[in-house]
Amino acid sequence: MASVEFSNVTKLYGGDAAVNNLNLSVREGEFLTLLGPSGCGKTTTLRMLAGFITPTGGRILVDGIDITRVPPEKRNLGMVFQNYVLFPHLNIGDNIAFGLRERRVPKDVRRRRVAELLDLVRLPGVEDRYPGQLSGGQQQRVALARALAIEPRILLMDEPLGALDLKLREAMQYEIKRIQSELGITTIYVTHDQQEALHMSDRVVVMCKGRIEQVEAPKAIYERPATRFVGDFVGTMNFIDGEVQGSEKGALIIRTGSGRLITPKPSGQDLNGGHPVHVAVRPESLVLAREKTSDPKQNELPCRVDKIRYSGAHNEVFVILPSDECFIVEVKDDSDCSWQSGEEAVIRWDFEKTLIWRQ
């Protein structure tokens, strides 16, 4: 187990910053995920830690030791890639033992280690098979075993499940988290899949344009996104623009093109009358109804049903507000989904479920 520190780390390509003044601490033994869209800098960050890319500026420390200029082979880090990178001409046992053989580990020790790792990844007895004889999920388990064979201080995983189908990807998420928890190894994982990040991580780092937007536990990332970008990127979010009118009893009064809303006062944002804001609410927080409510703690806006999309466990009802903004309402009970396109309705939700950011 090891701790990692990125201190003012920057990587420039020409005049463009792939990673811009990154400061991040990774705790010993935690599963940390770098999450963001393509080009946000997450893979560049991982590869700078691995030693495959040299930072333009800043320092990278492992257990307080500066490794910024240390060659990759001397960092004792394990790496798992999306495309497995197994040697097709070597059997599974030799693939896993490759790093041990390079370190001149005795043959009998290598054999025992391979057997231990195959048990760990639940593939006992496949030592003599070749990569082409295994499924994609099995090959990824072998790649994980190979990365762990050298007993690395840190495990790095770069989109390791991107090539797998949904069911297999979900099964491998469980297996990777099980193995990481069992070994207690510090793990840094890169993905653009929000659900994958929420399911597996102790903490999630959301990145955009080379910068960190938020670092929190998955629940906080989803329920209390720090910026509009995080709220929009992680899960589904409904947005409506408005303007602060004032405040009363600890809540903000917001004027929108579809009606008046109340929101909790956001911490860290000094919002006064006249400030333009983004207001947001998750689809699962909304109720679609035919009658208005008199509850003062409920936000409510008129709408018109546009279309309904079946999504298995629930239905998604798309509604149009008077301001022409579109909201998605998650309706879980089929009996409540007797809505017709063009029908007039109202959407309402608890004001405490409302998120707000300055424009």
Helices and strands as residue ranges (DSSP letters): E 4-13, E 16-26, E 31-35, H 42-50, E 57-62, E 65-66, G 72-74, E 77-80, H 92-96, H 98-102, H 107-120, G 131-133, H 136-149, E 154-158, H 166-183, E 186-191, H 194-200, E 203-208, E 211-216, H 218-223, H 228-233, E 238-248, E 251-256, E 259-264, E 276-281, G 283-285, E 287-289, E 298-310, E 315-320, E 326-331, G 334-336, E 344-350, G 351-353, E 355-358
